[in-house]
Amino acid sequence: MFHSLGARLPDEIQINHEISNNHVAYTDIRLMDIPQALIDKEQVILGEGIDVFLARVYEPRMELLPERAEIQINYEGVIIGNDGLVRAQLLIYGGREVTSRITFFVNHQPVQVNAADFIELQLAEGQMTLLDVELMLDELDDYNALYAIMMATGEDYLIQDNMFKTRTLLLVSE
């Protein structure tokens, strides 16, 4: 499947050497209750009789949306960038209550988000975040691939061992 993470197994890497970790995390995350309208949309997708919250524990919802767009599920449109500046929104809910890191990619290369190397957050059951994201890119082609990947950090992979990815969206530079 194109841009699918597919079947994955957790693995540990043991580094027997001193390394420096100079990466900067963006952690200014505000959680809020998931609106009933969004829960209703999920229910339609999952089908009657499926517990939305239980289903999303195993597969969190991650959506990239245009800046100031209405909250929606399965967005497949375009994100617009101007002069190397890309503004969008990241909607996330579900998953287990673990610490996760989200890395953004443009044309399959990691890029900084909100002047940091990645976003670090911990979600809570029944809560979501709608985060404004800003990507400053030195070089941007006319047409680009944009997506984000989330995975648990540290030993939290023992609780939630999968990685999760947004849809790959077309990022158009104007």
C-alpha positions, -999 to +999 in steps of 0.1 A: +000+000+000+013+034-009+026+052+021+013+026+045+034+017+075+022-019+071+029-046+096+055-036+121+071-052+151+087-034+181+124-036+184+149-022+208+183-007+199+209-008+226+237+018+221+269+010+240+284+044+235+278+079+249+257+100+225+244+135+227+207+142+222+204+179+212+169+175+197+143+201+208+107+191+215+076+213+211+055+205+242+029+234+243+000+210+239-035+217+251-060+189+255-098+194+252-128+172+252-137+155+219-168+173+206-199+151+202-201+160+165-167+145+159-176+114+179-207+111+158-186+113+126-163+085+139-194+064+147-206+066+111-171+055+099-168+026+124-204+015+123-231+010+148-223-010+179-186-002+178-173+017+208-155+048+193-132+053+223-122+016+225-116+014+187-094+046+188-073+032+216-057+008+192-055+032+162-055+069+171-069+094+147-043+118+132-054+143+106-035+171+089-058+200+080-054+234+063-050+263+087-083+274+102-102+246+084-133+230+099-125+199+118-130+169+096-120+132+092-102+118+062-091+151+047-076+145+013-072+180+000-042+203-005-021+222+020-007+256+007+027+270+015+038+306+008+074+316+006+086+285+025+061+290+053+035+262+058+007+266+083-017+238+091-035+221+119-029+187+134-058+169+150-051+139+172-071+118+196-071+082+207-042+059+214-030+048+248-019+072+275+018+071+266+043+098+257+046+101+219+067+120+195+054+133+161+078+141+133+068+159+102+082+150+068+082+170+035+093+149+005+103+121+029+128+143+048+122+152+085+115+190+090+112+212+120+077+220+133+070+251+154+107+257+156+114+223+172+125+190+159+093+172+168+061+175+189+060+156+222+026+149+238+007+126+260-030+122+252-057+112+276-088+091+271-117+112+258-094+141+250-080+155+218-057+182+206-061+205+176-026+220+173-015+248+150+017+238+132+041+259+114+068+246+091+096+269+079+113+254+048+143+268+031+136+250-002+102+240-013+093+225-047+061+235-064+045+202-055+055+183-023+045+153-001+036+162+035+029+138+063+036+132+100+044+101+119+038+094+156+054+068+178+058+062+215+090+072+232+113+054+256+099+022+271+063+034+263+066+013+231+059-017+255+024-002+260+018+010+224+042-005+200+028+008+167+037+039+147+009+059+132+009+082+102-013+109+088-024+107+052+002+119+028-011+153+015-001+174-014+017+205-003+016+232-029+040+261-028+027+294-040 
